[in-house]
Amino acid sequence: MEDAPSSERKRPRGIYLLPNLFTTGAMFAGFYAIIASIGGRYSEAALAVFVAGILDGLDGRVARLTGTQSDFGVQYDSLSDLVSFGVAPALVMYTWSLSSLAAYGSLWGKVGWAAAFIYAACAALRLARFNTQVGVVDKRYFQGLASPAAAVLCMSFVWTVEKFERWSGIDVQFVTPVIAISAGLLMVSNVRYFSFKAWPRSDRVPFIVGPIALLVIVALAVDPPRVLFGIAVLYVLSGPVMTLWGLRRTRVQRAQRGERGAE
């Protein structure tokens, strides 16, 4: 038998370099955050997680723009997210503040590492659930708090406290578990969050968006940690508010339908 034409031969499997470079960079930033926290450089650790978030937001867009999307990229991105937004923030919070709870006894010490583990485990569950729901959920919303947003909340809290000369992780050791556990539980909750993936819907946006974006950039330049923490808190609170509003609207619509059916 004659050999099949070269164009019909099965191409060897490979990976797309460009988007996976961004994913690798995000994972490297998360790994560096772990190393920095072990060395006591907590502000650097928080910044490294923010860098990971930026690179994580770019890899998917680069893949879509260059037509290099693949199942390998999706799985690799999830593993990178687990390191950068699951394990790294958990270890940063533990070495920075949660580990100091052991000074109050073995029970409080267990509370400290348990809070860090709950956050990391919830991040893993969040990513696993997201992978199983790709293509079947509304892309306008996230089901549960996205792991990068949860990491931004925790790391901006660390960075904000570190910017106060008189404060340290030990001073907020009873607040840190609340933030870690709350962020973790929100990741695996059914609370809806706006994803921004479907926005803007066209090349044009309302004029007011320009001045607002300018004010945010200026505020970030003046006081990055507090502004980032404020934005993160507002976004985290927006989920429960939006979910409760949706439930209320659904109940009103059902009541109206019941009244019409009774007429």
KOLVO-942267 format. One line per field, with one value per residue (C-alpha): residue number from 0; y, z, x. Coordinates in steps of 0.2 Angstrom, whole numbers. Each point is the difference from the previous one (the first is absolute). Layout:
! KOLVO-942267
baro	c(NUM	...)
v	c(Y	...)
w	c(Z	...)
u	c(X	...)
END
This chain:
! KOLVO-942267
baro	c(0	1	2	3	4	5	6	7	8	9	10	11	12	13	14	15	16	17	18	19	20	21	22	23	24	25	26	27	28	29	30	31	32	33	34	35	36	37	38	39	40	41	42	43	44	45	46	47	48	49	50	51	52	53	54	55	56	57	58	59	60	61	62	63	64	65	66	67	68	69	70	71	72	73	74	75	76	77	78	79	80	81	82	83	84	85	86	87	88	89	90	91	92	93	94	95	96	97	98	99	100	101	102	103	104	105	106	107	108	109	110	111	112	113	114	115	116	117	118	119	120	121	122	123	124	125	126	127	128	129	130	131	132	133	134	135	136	137	138	139	140	141	142	143	144	145	146	147	148	149	150	151	152	153	154	155	156	157	158	159	160	161	162	163	164	165	166	167	168	169	170	171	172	173	174	175	176	177	178	179	180	181	182	183	184	185	186	187	188	189	190	191	192	193	194	195	196	197	198	199	200	201	202	203	204	205	206	207	208	209	210	211	212	213	214	215	216	217	218	219	220	221	222	223	224	225	226	227	228	229	230	231	232	233	234	235	236	237	238	239	240	241	242	243	244	245	246	247	248	249	250	251	252	253	254	255	256	257	258	259	260	261	262)
v	c(0	18	11	13	18	10	12	-14	-7	2	15	-3	6	16	15	18	10	18	-2	-13	12	12	-15	-5	18	0	-16	7	15	-10	-11	15	7	-16	2	18	-4	-13	14	12	12	0	16	-8	-16	10	9	-16	-7	16	-3	-18	7	12	-14	-12	13	1	-18	-4	16	-3	-18	7	13	-11	-15	-11	-6	-18	-13	-1	19	-1	-13	8	16	-8	-7	16	9	-13	5	18	3	-15	-6	17	11	-14	-1	19	2	-14	5	19	-2	-16	-9	12	-7	-15	12	-2	-18	-16	3	17	-6	-13	14	9	-14	-6	18	-1	-17	4	14	-11	-14	11	7	-17	-5	17	-4	-18	6	14	-13	-11	14	8	2	-2	15	18	8	17	-7	-11	-13	4	12	-2	-6	15	12	-9	1	18	3	-10	7	18	-2	-6	14	13	-5	-1	18	5	2	-4	-15	-18	-16	-4	15	-7	-18	-2	9	-10	-17	9	7	-16	-11	12	2	-19	-4	14	-9	-16	9	2	19	8	13	10	-7	15	-13	5	19	11	-7	11	11	15	3	14	16	-1	-15	10	12	-14	-10	16	2	-18	1	16	-7	-16	11	9	-14	-17	-12	9	3	-18	-6	12	-6	-18	2	9	-14	-14	9	2	-19	-2	17	-6	-17	6	13	-14	-11	15	4	-19	0	16	-7	-17	10	10	-16	-7	15	0	-19	3	13)
w	c(0	-4	14	4	-6	13	2	5	13	18	7	16	15	8	10	-4	7	1	12	10	3	8	11	5	5	11	8	3	8	12	4	3	12	10	1	4	15	7	0	9	-15	0	-10	-14	2	-2	-16	-7	1	-8	-15	-1	-2	-14	-9	3	-8	-15	-5	-4	-10	-10	-3	-7	-11	-7	-2	11	12	5	13	7	2	10	12	2	4	14	7	-1	9	14	4	-3	8	11	8	-1	9	13	4	0	13	10	2	1	14	2	7	14	7	7	14	8	1	-11	-4	-7	-9	-9	-4	-9	-11	-3	-6	-13	-5	-2	-12	-10	-1	-5	-14	-6	0	-8	-15	-2	0	-13	-11	0	-4	-15	-14	10	11	-3	-5	7	18	11	11	16	3	-13	7	-6	8	16	-1	-3	15	12	-7	-1	19	3	-9	8	17	-4	-6	18	9	17	-6	-5	-3	19	3	-11	4	4	-15	-13	3	-3	-16	-6	4	-7	-16	-1	3	-12	-13	1	3	-13	2	-17	-5	-15	-11	-11	-14	-10	2	-10	-13	-13	-4	8	18	9	2	19	0	-6	15	13	-7	1	18	4	-8	10	16	-3	-3	16	12	-9	15	8	-17	-5	16	-1	-18	5	15	-11	-13	13	7	-17	-1	14	-4	-18	5	13	-12	-13	12	5	-18	-3	15	-6	-18	7	11	-15	-10	14	1	-18	0	14	-10)
u	c(0	6	3	-13	4	9	-14	-12	12	-4	9	10	-8	7	-4	-2	15	-7	-15	9	14	-12	-7	17	4	-15	5	18	-7	-11	15	11	-14	2	19	-2	-12	12	13	-11	-2	-19	-2	10	-11	-16	7	5	-18	-6	12	-6	-18	5	9	-14	-12	11	3	-18	-2	17	-6	-17	8	13	-12	11	-13	2	-6	18	0	-16	7	17	-8	-10	15	9	-15	0	18	-1	-18	-2	16	10	-13	-3	18	3	-14	6	18	-5	-14	-9	16	1	-17	10	6	-17	1	-1	-19	3	15	-11	-13	14	6	-18	-5	14	-4	-19	5	12	-13	-14	11	3	-19	-4	12	-6	-18	4	8	-15	-12	10	-12	-16	-1	-4	17	-6	0	11	-8	10	14	14	16	10	-13	2	19	-1	-11	12	16	-6	-5	18	8	-12	5	18	0	-4	16	-8	-9	5	-9	1	-11	-14	2	-18	-7	11	-9	-17	6	8	-15	-12	9	1	-18	-5	10	-10	-17	-14	2	0	14	2	14	4	3	-15	4	1	-12	7	15	-9	-4	-9	10	-1	11	15	0	-4	15	11	-5	4	17	4	-6	10	16	-3	-4	0	-3	-15	-8	2	-7	-15	-3	1	-12	-12	1	-2	-15	-8	-3	-12	-8	-3	-6	-12	-7	-2	-10	-11	-4	-4	-12	-8	-3	-7	-12	-6	-2	-10	-11	-3	-4	-13	-9)
END
